[in-house]
Amino acid sequence: MPTYIHELPDWPRFRWDHEALAAPLAAVRHHQGRQIGRMEGLGFQLRAEAVLQSLTEEVLKSSEIEGERLNRDQVRSSIARRLGMDIGALAPVDRNVEGVVEMMLDATQNYHEPLTEERLFGWHAALFPTGRSGMTKITVGVWRTSESGPMQVVSGPIGREHVHFEAPAAERLPAEMRAFFAWFNGTDDVDPVIFAAVAHLWFVTIHPFEDGNGRIARAIADMALARSEGTPRRFYSMSSQIRIERKAYYETLERAQKGDLDITEWIVWFLQCLDRAFVGAETILASVLRKARFWDAHAGDALNDRQRLVVNRLLNGFEGKLTSSKYATLAKCSQDTAARDIDDLSRKGVLARDPAGGRSTSYSLITSAADAFEAVARWVIAHADKAAWDEPRMPNAEERQAKTERIQAIGRELQELARNTVAPLAYGDFESRVRALHELGFFPDGHLIFAVAQAVQRGL
């Protein structure tokens, strides 16, 4: 029996068990329609932000699957500029980032256009603007040739390599791609979501380029999914879910490529992964709504352009802790100006100072009452041993320890309140804990107390 499906006599006449696909396909179609309906009801600005976040995740995660980490700010800036969205100051963008974004947007925004050899060559050239993959020079914008030898997917150390897959010989590529284009651009009675799964497997099995085949295969699948939805707006990221399930992704692909032409298992996995991607889209929706609620709550606050820039960076998923030096770098201002801006944001209940002080002082964004409760709780637990004593005698070590533990217990109660997703947070619950702290001679940071009051009052 031939080793790979592209060596089978009936290749590429794929088949699948329609009955086995009925349930997962129905689930996907239900969640797909529900997701689109929810997003369409958001309003223009929120919908645009959801699209921007979804496309950013798609570009980032598709590259991560191949081991390449792109700069989030560059990807976001490139997408926003190409979609004509105003997100404030745009980050300078590297050529390789521009290329990945260009390919993804062409696939999803122009999904109704036919897929052609010229179009794929353009995508490939955009992915590798320097003609190199890492340090290796590759042939760009054309099908791979026999000069580079067999196209294999290999893992393991040198001398003990494991060949997972070997693609069709280079001489077969023109005919293979003509057949693929004819199917992809032709009329077909295949369900559009199943069509996307087949297109992904078919293309990545042909593996027509020296590098970038996985990213292009996922772009082709995204193009087919956009066709299935009849809209260029992306409200979820399939690549984000594949990145999470990368091991299963490669294992299922390998079994399909080494099996017969019944690709039911691959399609089921693709449908289930897509269904989980819709669940993951809830995170994007929550982030968009969180950002909208935040700016609505702070609409009356006078924030300067620097402050708005940095706060938006935090809302968009800033990695690590915000310090005054990072603020100065982001806002392109002096350390003194950064310190004044941060102090102003703290007074307005926008930022909370984290417990550690000195040179390591960092700040967290307050986007909800829970964030504010959590900030106070962390501060209380970290500084519990700083309680004042008004007794006429000096306490002994045992008494100091007992008081510290009582204060830390109140801090943990505040944490439990913050993390309780069932009952809404009430200022009375917070106030009673603060009163208990005062009775113990412990006084939390005033800015943090104000942040809680503001967050609760504003309905965050």
C-alpha positions in Angstrom: 0.0 0.0 0.0 1.3 3.5 -0.8 2.7 5.5 2.1 0.8 8.7 1.6 -2.7 9.6 0.3 -1.3 11.6 -2.7 0.2 8.3 -4.0 -3.2 6.5 -4.0 -4.7 5.9 -7.5 -7.9 7.8 -6.7 -6.2 10.8 -5.3 -7.6 13.4 -4.7 -11.1 11.9 -4.6 -11.7 12.5 -0.9 -14.7 10.9 0.8 -16.3 11.1 4.2 -19.1 9.7 6.3 -22.0 12.2 6.1 -23.8 10.6 9.0 -20.7 11.0 11.3 -20.4 14.7 10.4 -24.1 15.6 10.9 -23.9 16.3 14.6 -20.6 18.3 14.7 -21.6 20.2 11.6 -25.0 21.1 13.1 -23.3 22.3 16.3 -20.8 24.4 14.3 -23.5 26.0 12.1 -25.6 26.8 15.2 -22.7 28.5 17.0 -21.4 30.2 13.9 -24.8 31.8 13.3 -25.2 32.7 17.0 -21.8 34.3 17.1 -22.3 36.4 13.9 -25.7 37.5 15.3 -24.3 38.6 18.6 -21.4 40.5 17.0 -23.7 42.2 14.4 -25.7 43.5 17.2 -22.8 45.3 18.9 -22.9 48.5 16.9 -20.3 49.8 14.4 -17.5 50.8 16.8 -17.6 47.7 19.0 -17.9 45.5 15.9 -14.8 47.1 14.3 -12.9 46.6 17.5 -13.9 42.9 17.6 -12.8 42.4 14.0 -9.4 44.1 14.8 -8.8 41.9 17.8 -9.9 38.7 16.0 -7.6 39.4 13.0 -4.7 40.3 15.2 -5.1 37.0 17.1 -5.4 35.1 13.8 -2.1 36.6 12.4 -0.2 36.2 15.6 -1.3 32.6 16.3 -0.9 31.3 12.8 2.7 32.4 12.9 3.2 31.0 16.4 2.1 27.6 15.2 5.2 27.7 12.9 7.4 28.9 15.7 7.5 32.5 14.7 6.5 35.2 17.2 5.4 38.5 15.8 5.1 41.8 17.6 1.5 42.3 18.7 1.5 46.1 18.5 2.9 45.9 14.9 0.3 43.4 13.8 -2.5 45.5 15.3 -1.2 48.7 13.8 -0.8 47.1 10.3 -4.3 45.7 10.4 -5.9 48.9 11.7 -4.1 51.0 9.0 -5.2 48.7 6.2 -8.8 48.6 7.5 -8.9 52.4 7.9 -9.4 52.3 11.6 -8.2 55.1 13.9 -6.4 53.6 17.0 -4.2 56.5 17.8 -0.5 56.4 17.3 0.5 53.5 15.0 3.6 51.5 15.7 6.3 51.2 13.0 5.8 47.9 11.2 8.4 45.4 10.0 8.2 44.1 6.4 7.6 40.6 7.4 4.7 41.6 9.6 3.2 43.7 6.8 3.4 40.6 4.5 1.6 38.3 6.9 -1.1 40.9 7.5 -1.4 41.5 3.7 -1.9 37.8 3.0 -4.5 37.4 5.8 -6.5 40.4 4.8 -6.5 39.5 1.2 -7.8 36.1 2.0 -10.6 37.3 4.3 -11.6 40.6 2.8 -11.5 39.4 -0.8 -12.9 36.0 -0.1 -15.3 36.2 -3.1 -12.4 36.5 -5.6 -11.0 33.3 -7.2 -7.9 31.7 -5.8 -5.2 31.7 -8.5 -1.6 30.8 -9.0 -0.7 34.5 -9.2 -2.6 35.3 -6.0 -0.8 32.5 -4.1 2.6 33.6 -5.4 1.8 37.0 -4.1 0.9 35.7 -0.7 4.2 33.7 -0.6 6.3 36.6 -1.6 4.6 38.7 1.0 5.4 36.1 3.7 9.1 36.1 2.8 10.0 39.7 1.7 13.7 39.1 2.0 13.7 35.8 0.1 14.8 34.0 3.3 13.2 31.8 5.9 15.2 32.7 8.9 18.8 32.5 7.7 18.0 30.1 4.9 17.6 31.4 1.3 14.5 30.0 -0.3 12.7 30.2 -3.7 9.9 32.8 -3.3 6.8 33.4 -5.3 7.0 30.1 -7.3 6.3 26.5 -6.7 9.2 24.6 -5.1 11.6 22.8 -7.5 13.3 19.4 -7.4 16.6 21.2 -6.7 15.8 21.5 -3.0 15.2 17.7 -2.8 12.1 15.9 -1.4 9.7 18.1 0.6 9.5 16.4 4.0 8.0 17.3 7.4 10.6 16.0 9.8 11.2 16.0 13.6 13.9 14.7 15.9 17.7 15.2 16.2 20.1 14.8 13.3 20.7 11.2 12.7 17.5 10.1 14.3 15.0 12.1 12.3 11.4 11.0 12.1 9.7 11.7 8.7 6.1 12.6 9.4 5.1 13.3 5.8 6.6 13.6 2.3 4.9 15.8 -0.2 4.4 15.1 -3.9 7.4 15.5 -6.1 8.0 19.0 -7.6 7.3 17.8 -11.1 3.7 17.0 -10.1 3.0 20.5 -8.7 1.6 22.3 -11.8 -1.0 19.6 -12.4 -1.8 19.2 -8.7 -2.4 22.9 -8.2 -4.5 23.2 -11.4 -6.8 20.5 -10.0 -6.9 22.2 -6.6 -7.8 25.6 -8.2 -10.5 24.1 -10.4 -12.1 22.5 -7.3 -11.8 25.5 -5.1 -13.1 28.0 -7.6 -15.7 25.8 -9.1 -19.3 25.2 -8.0 -19.7 22.4 -5.4 -22.5 21.0 -3.4 -20.1 20.5 -0.4 -21.2 22.4 2.8 -19.0 25.5 2.9 -17.6 24.6 6.4 -16.7 21.1 5.3 -15.2 22.7 2.2 -12.9 24.7 4.4 -11.7 21.6 6.1 -11.0 19.8 2.8 -9.3 22.8 1.3 -6.9 23.0 4.3 -6.0 19.3 4.1 -5.7 19.2 0.3 -3.4 22.2 0.1 -1.1 21.3 3.0 -0.8 17.8 1.5 0.4 19.2 -1.8 2.8 21.4 0.1 3.7 23.5 -3.1 6.1 26.0 -1.5 9.5 25.6 0.1 8.2 27.2 3.3 5.0 28.9 4.6 2.6 26.1 3.5 1.0 25.9 6.9 0.2 29.6 7.1 -1.1 29.7 3.6 -3.2 26.6 4.2 -4.8 28.3 7.2 -5.3 31.5 5.2 -7.1 29.4 2.5 -9.3 27.8 5.2 -10.1 31.3 6.6 -11.0 32.4 3.0 -13.4 29.4 2.7 -14.9 30.1 6.1 -15.5 33.8 5.1 -17.3 32.4 2.1 -19.4 30.2 4.3 -20.4 33.3 6.4 -20.8 35.7 3.4 -18.9 38.4 5.3 -15.3 39.6 5.5 -15.7 40.4 9.2 -13.9 37.9 11.4 -15.2 37.5 14.9 -13.1 34.5 15.9 -9.7 33.1 15.3 -9.4 29.5 14.1 -5.6 29.7 14.3 -5.8 30.6 18.0 -7.6 27.4 18.7 -5.3 25.4 16.5 -2.3 26.9 18.4 -3.9 25.6 21.7 -4.4 22.2 20.1 -1.2 22.2 18.0 -0.2 18.6 19.0 -3.6 17.2 18.1 -3.6 19.3 14.9 -0.4 17.8 13.6 -1.2 14.2 14.7 -4.6 14.3 13.0 -3.1 15.8 9.9 -0.5 13.0 9.8 -3.0 10.3 10.2 -5.1 11.7 7.4 -2.1 12.0 5.1 -1.0 8.4 5.8 -4.5 6.9 5.6 -6.9 6.3 2.8 -9.0 8.9 1.1 -11.7 8.7 3.8 -10.9 11.9 5.7 -13.9 11.8 8.1 -11.6 11.9 11.2 -9.8 15.0 9.9 -13.1 16.8 9.1 -14.6 15.9 12.5 -11.5 17.3 14.3 -11.6 20.5 12.1 -15.3 21.0 12.9 -14.8 20.4 16.6 -11.8 22.7 16.7 -13.8 25.4 14.9 -16.6 25.0 17.4 -14.1 25.5 20.2 -12.9 28.6 18.4 -16.4 30.1 18.7 -16.2 29.5 22.4 -12.8 31.2 22.5 -14.4 34.2 20.7 -16.3 34.9 23.9 -13.0 36.1 25.3 -12.6 38.6 22.5 -16.2 39.8 23.0 -15.7 40.1 26.7 -12.5 42.1 26.1 -14.3 44.5 23.6 -17.2 45.0 26.0 -14.8 45.6 28.9 -12.9 48.2 26.9 -16.2 49.9 26.0 -17.5 49.9 29.5 -14.2 51.3 30.8 -14.2 54.3 28.4 -17.9 55.0 29.1 -17.2 55.0 32.8 -14.3 57.4 32.4 -15.9 59.6 29.7 -15.9 62.6 32.1 -12.2 62.2 33.1 -9.8 64.7 31.6 -7.0 62.4 30.3 -4.2 63.7 28.1 -3.1 62.0 24.9 -0.3 60.2 26.6 -2.5 58.7 29.2 -5.1 57.6 26.7 -2.3 56.0 24.6 -0.9 54.0 27.5 -4.3 53.0 28.9 -5.4 51.7 25.5 -2.2 49.7 25.4 -3.1 48.1 28.8 -6.6 47.4 27.6 -5.3 45.7 24.4 -3.3 43.2 26.4 0.0 44.8 27.5 2.5 42.1 28.5 4.1 42.4 31.9 3.8 45.1 34.6 3.5 48.8 33.9 6.2 50.8 35.5 7.1 54.5 35.2 10.0 53.7 32.9 7.8 51.6 30.6 5.2 54.3 30.7 7.9 56.8 29.6 8.9 54.6 26.7 5.4 54.0 25.5 4.3 57.6 25.8 7.7 58.9 24.6 8.0 61.3 27.5 10.4 61.9 30.4 10.4 59.9 33.6 9.1 63.0 35.5 6.2 63.4 33.1 5.5 59.7 33.3 5.4 59.9 37.2 3.0 62.8 37.1 0.7 61.1 34.6 0.7 57.9 36.6 0.0 59.8 39.8 -2.9 61.5 38.1 -4.3 58.2 36.8 -4.0 56.7 40.3 -6.0 59.7 41.8 -8.7 59.1 39.2 -9.0 55.4 40.1 -7.7 54.3 36.7 -4.4 52.7 37.9 -3.7 50.9 41.2 -0.2 50.7 42.6 0.9 47.2 43.2 2.1 46.2 46.7 5.9 46.1 45.9 7.5 49.5 46.1 10.8 51.2 45.4 12.4 50.8 42.0 10.1 47.8 41.3 6.9 49.8 41.8 4.3 48.7 39.2 0.7 49.6 38.4 -2.4 47.6 37.4 -5.3 48.9 35.4 -8.7 49.1 37.1 -11.4 48.0 34.6 -13.9 46.7 37.1 -15.0 46.8 40.7 -13.4 43.3 41.0 -10.1 44.7 39.9 -10.3 47.4 42.5 -11.3 44.9 45.3 -8.4 42.7 44.2 -5.9 45.6 44.3 -6.9 46.5 47.8 -6.7 42.9 48.9 -3.2 42.4 47.5 -2.1 45.6 49.2 -3.6 44.6 52.6 -2.0 41.1 52.5 1.4 42.5 51.5 1.4 45.2 54.2 -0.4 43.5 57.0 2.6 43.7 59.4 2.5 47.5 59.1 -0.5 48.0 61.5 -0.2 50.9 64.0 -0.3 50.2 67.7 -1.9 52.5 70.3 -1.6 50.3 73.4 0.5 51.8 76.3 2.9 48.9 76.2 4.9 47.4 73.3 3.3 44.2 72.0 5.2 40.9 72.0 6.0 38.9 69.0 3.0 36.6 69.5 0.5 39.5 69.6 2.1 41.2 66.5 1.7 37.9 64.6 -1.9 37.4 65.7 -2.8 41.0 64.5 -1.0 40.5 61.2 -2.9 37.2 60.6 -6.3 38.9 61.3 -5.4 41.7 58.8 -4.4 39.1 56.2 -7.6 37.2 56.8 -9.6 40.4 56.0 -7.5 40.7 52.8 -8.4 37.2 51.8 -12.0 38.0 52.4 -11.7 40.9 50.0 -10.1 38.6 47.4 -13.0 36.1 47.8 -15.4 39.0 47.2 -13.5 40.1 44.1 -13.4 36.6 42.6 -17.0 35.7 43.3 -18.7 35.8 39.9 -22.2 35.0 41.2 -23.1 37.9 43.4 -22.6 41.6 42.3 -20.0 43.5 44.4 -21.5 45.9 46.9 -19.7 48.8 48.4 -21.2 48.0 51.8 -19.3 44.7 51.8 -16.1 46.5 51.1 -16.7 49.2 53.7 -17.3 46.8 56.5 -13.9 45.2 55.8 -12.2 48.5 55.7 -13.8 49.5 59.0 -12.5 46.3 60.5 -9.0 47.1 59.3 -9.2 50.6 60.8 -10.2 49.1 64.1 -7.0 47.0 63.9 -4.9 50.1 63.3 -4.4 49.3 59.6 -5.1 51.9 56.9 -5.0 50.8 53.2 -3.7 53.2 50.5 -6.2 56.0 50.0 -5.9 55.9 46.2 -7.0 52.3 46.2 -10.0 53.0 48.5 -11.0 55.7 46.0 -10.6 53.3 43.1 -13.1 50.9 44.7 -15.6 53.7 45.3 -15.3 55.0 41.7 -15.5 51.6 40.2 -18.7 50.6 42.1 -20.3 54.0 41.6 -19.6 53.8 37.8 -21.0 50.3 37.6 -17.8 48.7 36.4 
